Amino acid sequence: MRSGAMIAITAALLIGCAARVRPDPAPLVYGHAHNDYAHDRPRAEALECGFCSIEADICLVNGKLLVAHDPKKTSPHRTLESLYLEPLRKRAAEHGGRVYRGGPTVTLMIDFKTPAAATYPVLRKLLLKYADLLTRYQDDKEYDGALNIILTGSRPRPEMLAAENPRYVAIDGVLADLDREYPHDLMPQMNVQWTKVFQWKGDGPLPAEERSRLRDLVARAHAKGRQIRFWDAPDRSNAWRELLDAGVDCINTDNLRGLRVFFDGQTSS
């Protein structure tokens, strides 16, 4: 083969390899990929957009933890392990021990759709296989990992988990927990269903009384050292702006790329 042709082929191969190697996006620490498993490419799209909080619903079916909103709509190959835990471990191994190279711990929020009494023991056994990947709480100390597991939905009661040592999970609190004195490492954040507290659906400006109520809830959560997230809120830029201005820590969205563009606009303006 002529040397010129060889050089051309080599150059083409190098260009092709470079095109396949994409740098990590800037981590989107304020973004929560709600019901991530419902997207065409679970996990992949959220990571391409830099999300640092990703949600997966789980159902215990025939002894397996399957990812779905409803036990009747599960598929045996869509397991928590195959869709999330194993790929995230592989990614962390390839990125210097982090989901995003040099980035923050990423939260995998696991939403229980089957009773905790049966589901949690199966989950704990599975998580022990991934102990090297996970944040753990042991002997009153927190050991940071690439992945932080937070339980939500029909999750176990805090008292059920408090005595675990080591513990590999934390709990997402609800509005009723706002003024309770749970340890921060057990309940580092809380969620509130927007439509249970507010009437605003994103049309026109947020009423002053509701804006004041929003800020009060954020302040009360922060006073307890907890982050706060609202779900079922209007999922568009004017609502994201209101939440961000109020100090909400994690913006819940189904529009992953839209929220990425929104935050990129904040940093460029």
C-alpha positions as CSV (number, residue, x, y, z in Angstrom):
1,M,0.0,0.0,0.0
2,R,1.3,3.4,-0.8
3,S,2.5,5.5,2.1
4,G,0.1,8.3,1.2
5,A,-2.9,6.0,1.3
6,M,-1.7,4.6,4.6
7,I,-1.5,8.1,6.1
8,A,-5.0,8.9,4.9
9,I,-6.4,5.8,6.4
10,T,-4.6,6.4,9.7
11,A,-5.9,10.0,9.8
12,A,-9.4,8.8,9.2
13,L,-9.2,6.3,12.0
14,L,-7.9,8.9,14.4
15,I,-10.7,11.4,13.5
16,G,-13.3,8.6,14.0
17,C,-11.9,7.8,17.4
18,A,-11.8,11.4,18.4
19,A,-15.4,11.8,17.3
20,R,-16.5,8.9,19.6
21,V,-14.7,10.3,22.7
22,R,-16.8,13.0,24.2
23,P,-15.8,15.1,27.2
24,D,-18.1,14.9,30.2
25,P,-20.7,17.7,30.4
26,A,-20.4,20.1,33.3
27,P,-22.3,18.4,36.2
28,L,-25.8,19.7,36.6
29,V,-25.9,19.7,40.3
30,Y,-29.4,21.4,40.4
31,G,-31.1,18.9,38.1
32,H,-33.1,15.8,39.0
33,A,-34.0,13.4,36.2
34,H,-37.6,12.4,37.3
35,N,-38.7,8.9,36.2
36,D,-35.5,8.6,34.2
37,Y,-36.3,5.0,33.3
38,A,-39.2,6.2,31.1
39,H,-36.9,7.9,28.6
40,D,-35.9,6.2,25.4
41,R,-32.4,5.8,26.7
42,P,-32.5,5.4,30.5
43,R,-29.5,6.7,32.3
44,A,-27.6,7.6,29.1
45,E,-29.5,10.8,28.2
46,A,-29.4,12.0,31.8
47,L,-25.6,11.5,31.9
48,E,-25.2,13.2,28.5
49,C,-27.0,16.2,30.0
50,G,-24.8,16.2,33.2
51,F,-27.6,15.3,35.7
52,C,-26.4,14.6,39.2
53,S,-29.6,13.1,40.5
54,I,-31.4,10.3,38.6
55,E,-34.6,8.5,39.6
56,A,-35.6,4.9,39.1
57,D,-38.8,3.3,40.3
58,I,-38.5,-0.3,41.5
59,C,-40.9,-3.2,41.9
60,L,-40.1,-6.5,43.6
61,V,-41.4,-9.2,41.2
62,N,-40.5,-12.9,41.7
63,G,-37.5,-11.9,43.8
64,K,-36.1,-9.5,41.3
65,L,-35.9,-5.7,41.5
66,L,-37.4,-4.5,38.2
67,V,-37.5,-0.9,37.0
68,A,-41.1,0.2,36.3
69,H,-43.8,2.4,37.8
70,D,-46.3,-0.5,38.1
71,P,-45.6,-4.2,38.9
72,K,-47.9,-5.1,36.1
73,K,-45.8,-3.3,33.5
74,T,-42.4,-4.7,34.4
75,S,-40.1,-6.5,32.0
76,P,-37.7,-9.2,33.4
77,H,-34.6,-7.8,31.6
78,R,-35.1,-4.2,33.0
79,T,-33.5,-4.7,36.3
80,L,-32.1,-2.1,38.7
81,E,-28.8,-3.8,38.4
82,S,-28.6,-3.9,34.6
83,L,-30.0,-0.5,33.9
84,Y,-28.3,1.5,36.6
85,L,-25.9,-0.1,39.1
86,E,-23.7,-2.1,36.8
87,P,-23.3,0.6,34.1
88,L,-22.7,3.3,36.7
89,R,-20.0,1.1,38.3
90,K,-18.4,0.6,34.9
91,R,-18.5,4.3,34.2
92,A,-17.0,5.3,37.5
93,A,-14.1,2.8,36.9
94,E,-13.5,4.5,33.6
95,H,-13.7,8.1,35.0
96,G,-11.3,8.0,37.9
97,G,-13.7,6.7,40.5
98,R,-16.5,9.2,39.7
99,V,-19.6,9.2,37.5
100,Y,-18.3,12.5,36.1
101,R,-14.5,12.7,36.1
102,G,-13.5,14.9,39.0
103,G,-17.2,15.7,39.6
104,P,-19.5,15.5,42.7
105,T,-21.2,12.4,44.1
106,V,-24.2,11.5,42.0
107,T,-27.5,10.5,43.6
108,L,-29.5,7.5,42.4
109,M,-33.0,8.0,43.9
110,I,-34.8,4.7,44.2
111,D,-38.6,5.0,44.4
112,F,-40.3,2.0,46.0
113,K,-43.5,0.9,44.2
114,T,-43.9,-2.3,46.2
115,P,-44.0,-2.6,50.0
116,A,-40.8,-1.8,51.7
117,A,-41.0,-4.7,54.2
118,A,-40.4,-7.2,51.3
119,T,-38.5,-4.9,48.9
120,Y,-35.8,-3.3,51.1
121,P,-34.1,-6.6,52.2
122,V,-33.7,-7.6,48.6
123,L,-32.3,-4.1,47.7
124,R,-29.9,-4.1,50.6
125,K,-28.5,-7.4,49.6
126,L,-28.0,-6.1,46.0
127,L,-26.4,-2.9,47.2
128,L,-23.8,-4.9,49.2
129,K,-22.4,-6.1,45.8
130,Y,-21.8,-2.4,44.9
131,A,-20.4,-1.3,48.3
132,D,-17.2,0.0,46.6
133,L,-19.3,2.4,44.5
134,L,-21.6,3.7,47.2
135,T,-21.5,6.4,49.9
136,R,-21.7,4.6,53.3
137,Y,-22.5,5.6,56.8
138,Q,-20.6,3.7,59.5
139,D,-19.7,4.4,63.1
140,D,-21.3,7.9,62.9
141,K,-19.1,8.8,59.9
142,E,-20.0,9.4,56.3
143,Y,-17.7,7.9,53.6
144,D,-18.2,9.6,50.3
145,G,-18.7,7.4,47.2
146,A,-19.3,7.9,43.5
147,L,-23.0,7.1,44.0
148,N,-25.3,8.1,46.8
149,I,-28.5,6.0,47.2
150,I,-31.6,7.9,48.4
151,L,-34.9,6.0,49.0
152,T,-38.2,7.6,48.3
153,G,-41.9,6.6,47.6
154,S,-43.1,3.7,49.7
155,R,-39.6,3.5,51.2
156,P,-38.8,2.1,54.7
157,R,-39.5,4.2,57.7
158,P,-36.5,6.1,59.0
159,E,-36.5,4.2,62.2
160,M,-36.0,0.9,60.3
161,L,-32.7,2.2,58.8
162,A,-31.3,4.3,61.6
163,A,-29.6,1.3,63.4
164,E,-27.9,-0.1,60.3
165,N,-24.1,-0.1,60.6
166,P,-22.9,0.2,57.9
167,R,-25.7,1.8,56.1
168,Y,-25.6,2.4,52.3
169,V,-28.8,4.4,51.9
170,A,-30.4,7.7,53.0
171,I,-34.1,8.7,52.9
172,D,-36.0,11.3,51.0
173,G,-38.3,13.1,53.5
174,V,-41.8,14.3,52.9
175,L,-43.6,17.4,54.0
176,A,-44.7,15.8,57.3
177,D,-41.0,15.3,58.1
178,L,-40.2,19.0,57.7
179,D,-39.9,19.8,61.4
180,R,-38.8,16.3,62.7
181,E,-35.4,15.9,64.1
182,Y,-34.0,13.1,62.0
183,P,-30.2,13.0,61.6
184,H,-29.0,14.8,58.5
185,D,-27.1,11.8,57.2
186,L,-30.3,9.7,57.4
187,M,-32.6,12.3,55.8
188,P,-30.5,14.8,53.8
189,Q,-33.3,16.0,51.6
190,M,-37.0,16.1,51.3
191,N,-39.6,16.3,48.5
192,V,-42.9,18.1,48.3
193,Q,-45.7,17.6,45.8
194,W,-46.2,21.0,44.3
195,T,-49.9,20.6,43.6
196,K,-50.6,19.8,47.3
197,V,-49.3,23.2,48.3
198,F,-49.6,25.5,45.4
199,Q,-52.3,26.4,42.8
200,W,-49.9,28.1,40.2
201,K,-49.6,26.0,37.0
202,G,-47.0,28.2,35.3
203,D,-49.3,30.6,33.6
204,G,-48.5,34.2,34.2
205,P,-46.5,35.3,37.2
206,L,-46.3,33.3,40.4
207,P,-48.7,35.0,42.9
208,A,-46.9,36.9,45.7
209,E,-48.6,34.8,48.4
210,E,-47.4,31.6,46.8
211,R,-43.9,32.9,46.2
212,S,-43.7,33.8,49.9
213,R,-45.0,30.3,50.8
214,L,-42.4,28.7,48.5
215,R,-39.5,30.6,50.1
216,D,-40.8,29.8,53.6
217,L,-40.7,26.0,52.8
218,V,-37.2,26.3,51.4
219,A,-36.0,28.2,54.4
220,R,-37.5,25.7,56.8
221,A,-35.8,22.8,55.0
222,H,-32.5,24.6,55.0
223,A,-32.8,25.4,58.7
224,K,-32.8,21.6,59.2
225,G,-29.8,21.2,57.0
226,R,-31.9,19.5,54.3
227,Q,-32.2,20.1,50.6
228,I,-35.6,20.3,49.1
229,R,-37.2,19.3,45.8
230,F,-40.7,19.9,44.4
231,W,-42.3,17.3,42.1
232,D,-45.4,17.7,39.9
233,A,-44.5,21.4,39.5
234,P,-44.8,23.2,36.2
235,D,-42.0,21.8,34.0
236,R,-40.9,24.8,32.0
237,S,-38.4,27.6,32.2
238,N,-40.5,30.3,34.0
239,A,-41.2,27.8,36.8
240,W,-37.5,26.6,36.9
241,R,-36.6,30.3,37.3
242,E,-38.9,30.7,40.2
243,L,-37.7,27.6,41.9
244,L,-34.0,28.5,41.4
245,D,-34.6,32.1,42.7
246,A,-36.3,30.7,45.8
247,G,-33.3,28.6,46.6
248,V,-34.7,25.2,45.7
249,D,-31.8,22.7,45.6
250,C,-32.9,20.2,43.0
251,I,-35.1,21.0,40.0
252,N,-37.4,18.1,39.2
253,T,-37.9,17.6,35.4
254,D,-38.9,15.2,32.6
255,N,-37.4,17.6,30.1
256,L,-33.8,16.8,30.5
257,R,-32.3,18.7,27.5
258,G,-34.6,21.6,28.1
259,L,-33.3,22.0,31.7
260,R,-29.7,21.6,30.5
261,V,-30.2,24.4,28.0
262,F,-31.9,26.6,30.7
263,F,-28.9,26.2,33.0
264,D,-26.4,26.8,30.3
265,G,-28.2,30.1,29.6
266,Q,-27.9,31.1,33.3
267,T,-24.1,30.6,33.2
268,S,-23.6,32.4,29.9
269,S,-25.8,35.5,30.7
